[in-house]
């Protein structure tokens, strides 16, 4: 599970996602190109129908996510079929509904309502497409204990 807590509770860029055909074949080269480290941990998420791994360039830097479709019914299969590559930006937020409302109010569309994600220990993620055609993922911040 990848944890990158933000004590201030302010939305921040969590990762940049790339769609690839094969994580094991691609990760070493992407690590070198992005000056990042790869710990070889791969998550399979049957609900999202993808495999994912993360590359880390530094503690304060956003992660790089490599996303591999699990099959032709994966939501990223068509994107890979058209060449793959840079796919989305992910923000860690305190309220997914609030951010989805903001996107909708600005003329964007909700692609997927919140669902648990294996790579984040079951924390919810949701997807939206902005009016400017940017695909954004929103990751719920971890719950804090008072």
Helices and strands as residue ranges (DSSP letters): E 12-19, H 23-33, E 37-45, E 50-56, E 63-69, H 77-81, E 85-93, H 96-105, E 109-116, G 118-120, E 124-129, E 135-140
